[in-house]
Amino acid sequence: MGRSRFFLVIGLILLGSSLAANLLFLARDHRPFSKKPHLQPAPLFDEELVEGDDTQKKRIAKIDLFGLISQEVPGEMGSSVVDDLILHALLIHIDSPGGEVTASDNLYRELTLTREDKPVIVYMDSVAASGGYYTAVGGSHLVAHELCVTGSIGVILQTLNFEGLSKILGVSSLTFKSGSLKDLLNPARPATDQEKKLVQDMILETFDRFSSIVIRERNFTDGKLPGDLADGRIVSGQKALELKLVDATGYLDDAIADARQIAKLPENAPVVRYVAPFHWSRLFRFLGQKSDSQGKVQVSLLPDSFRLQAGKLYYLSTHLFSRR
């Protein structure tokens, strides 16, 4: 009985310590709301030197945008990758095939707001396609690796249809709806011509927004995308330069040099990354992942766990990643 009481007391102490620590973190991270969302003060982060003279005060903040762009993919600094990029922006390192329409648009908007106050240099690495490029055009100066896969200017929406399988299994679907289009994209039946037209019109509307932003940001005076880019094709970084989709080609070092020059900083101005400190909520988020049938906790730290969701629009180059 004494041993049980001992462990109970220890457990209560640990629980109390955890709650107290979380309250301290919340109090420390709390900031009043700003009238300008892109100037909202960031929580305290650990600073990690990438290169340069760490003794100088004027710094270049490097933000990495890797993987699929989604509100649901946990980020390093905030609750999602979108929150991460809103916190700081100057040198944006993109390696992404794109992602959700709204998430890409939110990132693009934040970059355009940030560049009003300071230059935003974007480095496009292995992949910066579709939503990755949509985000990139929000920057002040775009640098792409010559072998970067970019372009893929387009919109995609997918759904499943298991009507044939249902017939084989002898399973039927019963749907009650208030209107003829309420069960749009119902996977238990084929889409009607009216539904196909509605979805296609929405796709084209979203594509028009994407293409018009690229045309405006890249100053295409004839009012249309260059070459045959309207069909959603991908191009190399070198080809993107020829088509004026980017301002320069080079390596990350070249993008850093451009950032220093455009921001009028010394050649050895430090480039830093901001790393989120330990937070109990991050631990709870990892432990809260679904477990398998044997009770093992499976933690996925990469966006590979991301799946296309039926009925959701994407700026995404789907041939650049595998669905498992």
PEGIRA-V260475 format. One record per backbone hydrogen bond with DSSP energy under -1.0 kcal/mol. NH is the residue of the N-H (numbers start at 0). CO is the residue of the C=O. If there is no record, write none. Layout:
# PEGIRA-V260475
nh=NH co=CO
nh=NH co=CO
This chain:
# PEGIRA-V260475
nh=4 co=0
nh=5 co=1
nh=6 co=2
nh=7 co=3
nh=8 co=4
nh=9 co=5
nh=10 co=6
nh=11 co=7
nh=12 co=8
nh=13 co=9
nh=14 co=10
nh=15 co=11
nh=16 co=12
nh=17 co=13
nh=18 co=14
nh=19 co=15
nh=20 co=16
nh=21 co=17
nh=22 co=18
nh=23 co=19
nh=24 co=20
nh=25 co=21
nh=26 co=22
nh=27 co=23
nh=28 co=24
nh=38 co=35
nh=39 co=36
nh=45 co=274
nh=47 co=272
nh=49 co=270
nh=50 co=270
nh=52 co=267
nh=55 co=52
nh=59 co=269
nh=61 co=271
nh=62 co=90
nh=64 co=92
nh=66 co=94
nh=68 co=97
nh=80 co=72
nh=83 co=79
nh=84 co=80
nh=85 co=81
nh=86 co=82
nh=90 co=60
nh=91 co=120
nh=92 co=62
nh=93 co=122
nh=94 co=64
nh=95 co=126
nh=98 co=314
nh=99 co=68
nh=100 co=312
nh=103 co=99
nh=104 co=100
nh=105 co=101
nh=106 co=102
nh=107 co=103
nh=108 co=104
nh=109 co=105
nh=110 co=106
nh=111 co=107
nh=112 co=108
nh=113 co=109
nh=114 co=110
nh=116 co=113
nh=117 co=113
nh=120 co=89
nh=121 co=140
nh=122 co=91
nh=123 co=142
nh=124 co=93
nh=127 co=148
nh=128 co=95
nh=129 co=150
nh=130 co=314
nh=131 co=128
nh=133 co=129
nh=134 co=130
nh=135 co=131
nh=136 co=132
nh=137 co=134
nh=138 co=135
nh=139 co=119
nh=140 co=119
nh=142 co=121
nh=143 co=247
nh=144 co=123
nh=147 co=144
nh=148 co=125
nh=149 co=234
nh=151 co=232
nh=153 co=151
nh=155 co=313
nh=161 co=186
nh=165 co=161
nh=166 co=162
nh=167 co=163
nh=168 co=164
nh=169 co=165
nh=170 co=165
nh=181 co=178
nh=183 co=180
nh=185 co=182
nh=188 co=185
nh=195 co=191
nh=196 co=192
nh=197 co=193
nh=198 co=194
nh=199 co=195
nh=200 co=196
nh=201 co=197
nh=202 co=198
nh=203 co=199
nh=204 co=200
nh=205 co=201
nh=206 co=202
nh=207 co=203
nh=208 co=204
nh=209 co=205
nh=210 co=206
nh=211 co=207
nh=212 co=208
nh=213 co=209
nh=214 co=210
nh=215 co=211
nh=216 co=212
nh=217 co=213
nh=219 co=214
nh=220 co=218
nh=222 co=219
nh=228 co=225
nh=230 co=227
nh=231 co=228
nh=234 co=149
nh=237 co=145
nh=239 co=235
nh=240 co=236
nh=241 co=237
nh=242 co=238
nh=243 co=240
nh=244 co=239
nh=246 co=141
nh=247 co=141
nh=249 co=143
nh=254 co=250
nh=255 co=251
nh=256 co=252
nh=257 co=253
nh=258 co=254
nh=259 co=255
nh=260 co=256
nh=261 co=257
nh=262 co=258
nh=264 co=259
nh=268 co=265
nh=270 co=50
nh=271 co=59
nh=272 co=47
nh=274 co=45
nh=281 co=278
nh=282 co=278
nh=283 co=279
nh=284 co=280
nh=285 co=281
nh=286 co=282
nh=287 co=283
nh=288 co=285
nh=291 co=295
nh=294 co=291
nh=297 co=289
nh=304 co=301
nh=305 co=302
nh=310 co=157
nh=311 co=308
nh=313 co=155
nh=314 co=98
nh=316 co=96
nh=317 co=315
nh=319 co=316
nh=320 co=317
